[in-house]
């Protein structure tokens, strides 16, 4: 059972208490989870990895955690800067034009996950998608929640937004990343409009496999012109033997 799961099984006891070793492991894992949530992504990290940095309305990690809604919108002075990223040149809507995809990274609830896995995942995605879609300039959003991709879609109007974001850490890992993919998001988009691939980390989905799965998902979204529940329904209807 212990080999089959990272859950804390068979840790032993000393009287009514955990063993010292088990308690120390628990304290260490808990500390890593707290650090992942409260620590900011280094200031030079976005530039080092070719990402244009933006910020949400949450001006600090403390504000981000206390007021979740502020992580769902860009800071007011960032909107004009974002609008300079043109999503489609004139004539791109014509027949045979490539779909546009925005790859963005948000620190979310784990800066550790972003620092550990996002650079390699972005590079792999770019290689896999390069011949199939037109990739917009890549962005990083500090103190971001998933729904900020709706505002990105409202402003830039890409066909697909793929947001890589740090997951809420647990005691098994503090470095898990998720990818939220949505077709033509707007401020009216809802949670069922997104398709998510989660658990990208060393003990879960490996980076290379994660990039492959995300690229396949983006391809399906472009082909179906749908994501989330609508995409799931279309997939189900295509496999229905009736």
C-alpha atoms as one frame of an Amber mdcrd trajectory, in Angstrom:
protein
   0.000   0.000   0.000   2.831   2.413   0.833   4.462   1.794  -2.561   1.178
   2.456  -4.366   0.398   5.892  -2.916   2.105   8.995  -1.507  -0.502   9.027
   1.288   0.828   8.659   4.834   0.178   4.997   5.497   1.996   2.756   7.934
   4.132   5.546   9.379   4.371   3.791  12.732   3.802   5.200  16.203   5.476
   5.672  19.552   2.712   5.092  22.086  -0.250   7.259  20.989   1.965   9.579
  18.892   3.644   9.561  15.498   7.275   8.528  15.433   9.776  11.389  15.479
  10.787  10.699  11.871   7.149  10.747  10.679   6.438  13.990  12.520   9.546
  15.667  11.079   8.577  14.610   7.542   5.081  16.008   8.107   6.455  19.322
   9.408   8.855  19.605   6.470   6.158  18.887   3.875   3.815  21.375   5.525
   6.533  24.038   5.514   7.160  23.471   1.788   3.438  23.894   1.098   3.284
  27.155   3.059   6.386  28.485   1.307   4.942  27.619  -2.118   1.853  29.730
  -1.411   3.485  32.721   0.254   6.727  33.054  -1.713   6.686  35.261  -4.814
   8.131  34.215  -8.162  11.559  35.943  -8.455  11.416  39.367 -10.103  13.785
  38.452 -12.919  12.200  35.055 -13.623   9.682  36.129 -16.336  12.267  38.048
 -18.368  14.788  35.202 -18.131  12.248  32.890 -19.731  10.976  35.210 -22.453
   7.697  36.159 -20.775   6.158  39.627 -20.727   5.124  40.381 -17.149   1.769
  41.777 -16.064   0.194  42.105 -12.632  -3.268  41.487 -11.252  -5.171  43.869
  -8.997  -3.656  42.044  -6.003  -0.565  44.064  -5.168   0.949  41.501  -2.767
   0.753  37.819  -1.894  -1.128  38.664   1.292  -3.728  40.661  -0.637  -3.951
  37.899  -3.230  -4.750  35.311  -0.559  -7.196  37.495   1.391  -9.099  38.852
  -1.631  -9.304  36.162  -4.347 -11.359  38.348  -6.698  -8.415  40.735  -7.104
  -6.403  37.981  -8.734  -9.039  37.616 -11.470  -8.481  40.995 -13.108  -5.459
  42.898 -14.350  -4.331  46.017 -12.538  -5.855  49.036 -14.302  -2.525  50.382
 -15.496  -1.727  47.018 -17.129  -4.689  46.936 -19.530  -3.239  49.439 -22.023
   0.058  47.541 -21.991  -1.750  44.293 -22.781  -3.693  45.872 -25.655  -0.407
  46.461 -27.458  -0.113  42.701 -27.927  -2.053  42.414 -31.187  -3.797  39.043
 -31.423  -4.614  38.922 -35.152  -3.110  40.802 -38.083  -5.416  42.112 -40.787
  -6.672  39.351 -42.998  -5.905  36.574 -40.524  -9.582  35.649 -40.348  -9.451
  34.433 -43.929  -9.735  30.891 -45.114  -6.869  28.653 -44.068  -5.524  31.074
 -41.465  -3.907  29.504 -38.419  -5.707  29.690 -35.100  -4.113  32.005 -32.535
  -3.065  30.659 -29.140  -2.055  32.645 -26.075   0.251  30.788 -23.695   0.290
  32.447 -20.297   1.706  31.579 -16.892   0.180  32.563 -13.572   1.875  32.009
 -10.228  -1.438  30.929  -8.695  -1.115  29.166  -5.359   2.338  27.706  -5.919
   5.289  29.772  -7.065   7.394  26.639  -6.573   5.417  24.770  -9.259   5.811
  27.619 -11.743   9.554  27.979 -11.203  10.136  24.217 -11.305   8.060  23.216
 -14.323   6.671  26.121 -16.389   9.826  26.970 -18.426  10.328  23.427 -19.756
   6.601  23.011 -20.341   6.360  26.265 -22.325   9.376  25.346 -24.479   7.950
  21.906 -25.229   4.534  23.358 -26.066   6.033  25.897 -28.457   7.804  23.131
 -30.370   4.698  20.964 -30.544   2.386  23.801 -31.608   4.688  25.839 -33.865
   3.484  24.413 -37.196  -0.171  24.104 -36.225  -1.134  27.462 -34.703   0.140
  31.016 -34.373   1.480  31.590 -30.874   1.094  35.084 -29.456   3.756  36.708
 -27.257   3.917  34.725 -24.019   2.897  36.440 -20.790   3.354  35.962 -17.065
   0.820  37.377 -14.610   1.861  37.973 -11.031  -0.679  37.129  -8.306  -3.025
  35.543 -10.834  -6.134  33.410 -10.499  -7.406  31.202 -13.325 -10.279  33.452
 -14.308  -7.902  36.239 -15.293  -7.608  34.391 -18.615 -11.159  35.589 -19.362
  -9.957  39.188 -19.347  -6.962  38.245 -21.495  -9.367  36.726 -24.010 -11.691
  39.731 -23.883  -8.816  42.089 -24.751  -6.625  40.066 -27.116  -9.312  37.870
 -28.683  -7.143  34.788 -29.353  -8.841  31.589 -30.441  -7.442  29.689 -27.465
  -5.962  30.685 -24.120  -3.833  28.120 -22.283  -2.936  29.169 -18.761  -0.315
  27.298 -16.761  -0.859  27.977 -13.077   0.498  26.717  -9.766  -1.950  24.422
  -7.988  -2.848  24.651  -4.321  -0.019  22.670  -2.691  -0.579  19.667  -0.496
   1.556  17.457   1.707   2.371  15.072  -1.163   3.862  17.818  -3.348   4.150
  21.604  -3.339   5.172  21.769  -7.003   2.100  20.717  -8.982   1.104  22.667
 -12.085  -2.228  22.785 -13.949  -3.135  23.863 -17.483  -6.503  25.545 -18.075
  -7.499  25.666 -21.743 -10.456  27.693 -22.974 -11.836  28.567 -26.415 -12.319
  32.278 -27.114 -12.839  33.357 -23.501 -14.646  36.557 -22.555 -15.694  38.154
 -19.287 -18.924  36.142 -19.610 -17.092  32.796 -19.604 -17.942  30.311 -16.847
 -16.028  27.520 -15.125 -17.634  24.749 -17.275 -16.162  26.491 -20.339 -12.631
  25.387 -19.340 -10.827  22.100 -19.771  -8.138  21.409 -17.194  -5.145  19.098
 -17.091  -3.728  18.900 -13.562  -1.033  17.170 -11.506   1.954  18.067 -13.665
   4.886  17.397 -11.344   7.710  14.941 -10.733   5.459  12.431  -8.983   2.534
  12.873 -11.391   2.368  13.747 -15.093   5.908  14.411 -16.302   6.656  17.644
 -18.164   7.165  16.053 -21.595   3.987  13.994 -21.321   2.102  17.017 -19.994
   3.171  19.126 -22.980   2.025  16.396 -25.363  -1.369  16.113 -23.669  -1.866
  19.889 -23.611  -0.894  20.239 -27.284  -3.361  17.481 -28.217  -6.033  19.213
 -26.155  -5.406  22.549 -27.863  -5.655  20.793 -31.219  -9.012  19.296 -30.225
 -10.254  22.680 -28.980  -9.307  24.374 -32.260 -10.900  21.623 -34.339 -14.127
  21.541 -32.314 -14.201  25.306 -31.678 -15.172  24.465 -28.127 -13.685  23.663
 -24.737 -14.893  22.508 -21.337 -18.313  20.884 -21.144 -19.060  21.599 -24.806
 -15.885  19.876 -25.923 -16.598  16.911 -23.651 -20.095  16.591 -25.132 -18.761
  16.659 -28.692 -16.120  14.076 -27.872 -18.793  11.846 -26.335 -21.081  12.177
 -29.374 -18.208  11.276 -31.707 -17.527   8.062 -29.798 -21.175   7.082 -29.258
 -21.702   3.764 -31.103 -25.363   4.662 -31.614
